[in-house]
Every structure is written in structure tokens, then in C-alpha cells.
């Protein structure tokens, strides 16, 4: 699964960091960045994306089809 972050939408709430600290962290601008999305399973990755209040985390399957948000 591919993970992207729309930094225009990110408000730095850090819900993603709280739910998956090995995958995300906030940078010096308090925007989420990817650390290592391979460290957790796909179900947890989806839950972390769903925790974002602005839907700034985009998940795509291996074929490039959007999984979340739909």
C-alpha cells in the first residue's frame, strides 16, 4: 500500500503520529511527514489515515487505486 500526505490539507493535529508513531512524525512546520509506512500492517495504516481530521493522508493500493479517502 502506498501512503501520501497532502501537506496543504495537513493541520498538524498529530492524530496520525499518535496512532502510528513509526510511520509519521511532524516536521519543523508541524506538518506530517512519512517515516516508515512498512512498519505496521495495512489495517493499522488505514486506521491512522482515518484518524486525520482533514483527510490529508491518502492511501493507494499497489495498482495506484485510491483506497482512502474514497
Secondary structure by P-SEA (a helix, b strand, c coil): cbbbbccccccccccccccccccbbbccccbbbbcccccccaaaaaaaaaacccccbbbbcccccccccc
